[in-house]
Amino acid sequence: MNGGFVIAALAFVLLMAGGFPLLLLGLVLYLAWFAWVVFRKEPEELSNGWCRDLQREIEEERRHQI
C-alpha cells in the first residue's frame, strides 16, 4: 500500500470520527513521536574494559604482522 494513501485514509477517519480537534490531536501525537525517534540519544554502552583491551591486542598483532 502507498504510504500517502494510508496517511490520507487515517486523516479522513479521524476527521469523520471526531472532527477537526481529533485530527489535530492525531497530528500532534504523530509529530511528537517523530521528534522522539529523530532526536533521541542512543544510550552509551557501559564497558568493563575487556573489549577495549581485546581491541588493542588485535591492533598490536596487526601492526606486528605488517
N, C-alpha and C positions, 0 to 999 in steps of 0.2 A: 504494500500500500504506500501511496505517496504521503510523505510527512506533512506537507502542506494541507492535504485533504483531511488528514486526521486532526490537525490543529483547528481547521475551519469547522469540522464536524463537532469537536468538543466545544468550541466557542458558541456554535449555534444551539447546542443542547443546554449549555449554561444560560444563554440568553433566554431561551424559551422556558426553562425550568424556574429561574429565579429573577430574571430580568437583568438590567444593567449592573446593579450592585454585585450580584453573584458573579457576573462576568469579570468585573473589576477585581473582585477578591481572588478569583482564579488566576488572573494575570499577575497580581501582586505576589501571590504564593509561588507561581512559576518563576518570576524574576528573582525572588529571594532564594529559591532552590538553585537556580542557575548561578547566582552570585556566590553561593556557598560552595558549589562544585568548582567554580573557576578560581576563587580566591583563597580557598582553604590551604593551609600549610601542612605539608606532609610531616608526620612526626619523625623526628630523628631517631634512628635505631641506636639503642644502647649497646655498646661494645665492651666486652671484658678484656679486650686487648689481644686475645689469641689470634683473631682473624688478621689483625694488623701485623702481628709478628710473623704469621704464616706468609702474608704477602711480602714482607721484607725478605724472608728466606727465599722465596721463589724469585724475587728480583735479583738477589745476590747470586743465585745459581745461574740465572740467565746471563748476568754480567760475566761470571766466571767462565761460562761456556764460550762466550764471544771473545 
